[in-house]
Amino acid sequence: MKRLISLTALIAAGAVAMAGMALAETENAKKMTLFSVAQIDIQKALTIALEGVDGKITSIEFESEDGKAVYEAVAVAPDGSMTEILIDANDGSVIAQGPFMDDDDEKDDDNG
């Protein structure tokens, strides 16, 4: 009886894991589609981010925010303060700019 319960639990856990992997692949496919049609490349986004801050860009990456293609840049000012800049990957406009908050959802995803 214990073996049957263990086997059932194992099968259920495997099904949940496979569903999670399928969801991740779907999200990656959506992100790649957005990236492939983006009008602004990362070099242009970097230039736009630098225009709006006093300091240096420490990171910039392509993201999907609510289904919209954006570049997310983080800048560090000479005084050490950090600013996050969101740039529309299709028209190059600065969507948002403000203090950097380290609330990256990907950290949670990477840790389980």
GITA-V168975 format. One record per helix or strand of 2 or more residues. SS is the DSSP state (alpha for helix, beta for strand). FROM is the first residue (numbers start at 0). LEN is the number of residues. If there is no record, write none. Layout:
# GITA-V168975
SS & FROM & LEN
SS & FROM & LEN
This chain:
# GITA-V168975
alpha & 1 & 36
alpha & 41 & 10
beta & 55 & 10
beta & 67 & 9
beta & 81 & 7
beta & 93 & 6
alpha & 104 & 6
